[in-house]
Amino acid sequence: MAKTLSMTIEIPGVEVWVNYNAVNLRVTTVQWTLPQSGITAWVRIWNSGSLAYDRTINGPASDTENVPGNHTVVLVDDGILSPHYDLPNNLTWTINIETVM
């Protein structure tokens, strides 16, 4: 698996990311590690404006869930970053991580 997007915060080990299969470029899973209590993450993916994936995770938690549908990443060369794989234009996303300590 390869990551297409990822979000971290300054708490070590906290990360939420979306994976794709590096061979067939299919978007496969959402994965997270929230190593302690008091951390909540929200992951949402829309397909052409319709909510396709919506998950709220409360730490401590570490798991993986499949992304519904059959979507493939696209190669992007925007001149800002090195050429990289990203979600296609019809998929938009948001990841939020909140801490309450």
C-alpha positions as CSV (number, residue, x, y, z in Angstrom):
1,M,0.0,0.0,0.0
2,A,1.0,3.6,-0.7
3,K,-0.3,6.8,0.9
4,T,-2.0,9.3,-1.3
5,L,-2.8,11.8,1.5
6,S,-2.0,12.0,5.2
7,M,-2.6,14.2,8.2
8,T,-0.6,14.3,11.4
9,I,-0.4,16.6,14.4
10,E,2.5,17.2,16.8
11,I,1.5,14.3,19.1
12,P,3.9,11.5,18.2
13,G,2.2,8.6,16.4
14,V,-1.0,10.4,15.5
15,E,-1.8,10.0,11.8
16,V,-4.8,9.5,9.5
17,W,-4.2,8.6,5.9
18,V,-5.7,7.2,2.7
19,N,-4.0,4.3,0.9
20,Y,-3.9,3.1,-2.7
21,N,-2.6,0.0,-4.3
22,A,0.7,0.9,-6.0
23,V,0.2,-1.8,-8.7
24,N,-3.3,-1.0,-10.0
25,L,-3.6,2.5,-8.5
26,R,-6.9,1.7,-6.8
27,V,-7.9,3.8,-3.7
28,T,-8.2,1.1,-1.1
29,T,-8.4,2.1,2.5
30,V,-8.5,4.8,5.2
31,Q,-6.1,4.0,8.0
32,W,-5.5,5.7,11.4
33,T,-3.4,5.6,14.5
34,L,-4.6,7.6,17.5
35,P,-2.4,6.3,20.3
36,Q,-4.1,7.9,23.3
37,S,-7.5,9.0,24.7
38,G,-8.5,12.6,24.2
39,I,-7.9,12.5,20.4
40,T,-10.8,12.4,17.9
41,A,-10.5,12.3,14.1
42,W,-13.1,12.8,11.4
43,V,-12.6,11.5,7.9
44,R,-15.0,12.3,5.1
45,I,-14.7,11.6,1.3
46,W,-17.2,12.9,-1.2
47,N,-17.7,11.4,-4.7
48,S,-19.0,14.1,-7.1
49,G,-20.5,16.0,-4.1
50,S,-22.2,13.0,-2.5
51,L,-20.8,11.7,0.8
52,A,-19.2,8.3,0.1
53,Y,-17.2,7.8,3.4
54,D,-17.8,9.2,6.8
55,R,-16.0,8.0,9.9
56,T,-15.4,9.4,13.4
57,I,-12.6,7.8,15.4
58,N,-11.9,8.2,19.1
59,G,-8.5,7.3,20.5
60,P,-6.9,5.2,21.5
61,A,-7.5,3.4,18.2
62,S,-5.5,1.9,15.3
63,D,-7.4,0.4,12.4
64,T,-8.1,0.3,8.7
65,E,-11.4,0.5,6.7
66,N,-12.1,0.0,3.0
67,V,-13.1,2.9,0.9
68,P,-16.3,2.1,-1.0
69,G,-16.4,2.3,-4.8
70,N,-13.8,1.7,-7.5
71,H,-11.6,4.8,-7.7
72,T,-8.1,5.1,-9.0
73,V,-5.5,7.8,-8.1
74,V,-4.1,10.0,-10.9
75,L,-0.6,11.2,-11.5
76,V,-0.3,15.0,-10.8
77,D,2.5,17.2,-11.9
78,D,1.6,20.6,-10.6
79,G,5.1,22.1,-10.7
80,I,4.9,22.7,-6.9
81,L,5.6,19.1,-5.6
82,S,7.4,16.4,-7.4
83,P,5.0,14.4,-9.6
84,H,2.8,12.4,-7.2
85,Y,-0.4,10.4,-7.1
86,D,-3.5,12.1,-5.8
87,L,-7.3,11.4,-5.6
88,P,-9.2,12.1,-8.9
89,N,-11.1,15.3,-9.3
90,N,-14.4,13.7,-8.5
91,L,-13.2,12.7,-5.0
92,T,-12.8,15.5,-2.4
93,W,-11.9,14.9,1.2
94,T,-11.5,16.4,4.6
95,I,-9.6,15.0,7.7
96,N,-9.9,16.8,11.0
97,I,-8.0,15.8,14.2
98,E,-8.9,17.3,17.5
99,T,-7.4,16.9,21.0
100,V,-9.0,17.3,24.3
101,M,-6.4,16.9,27.0
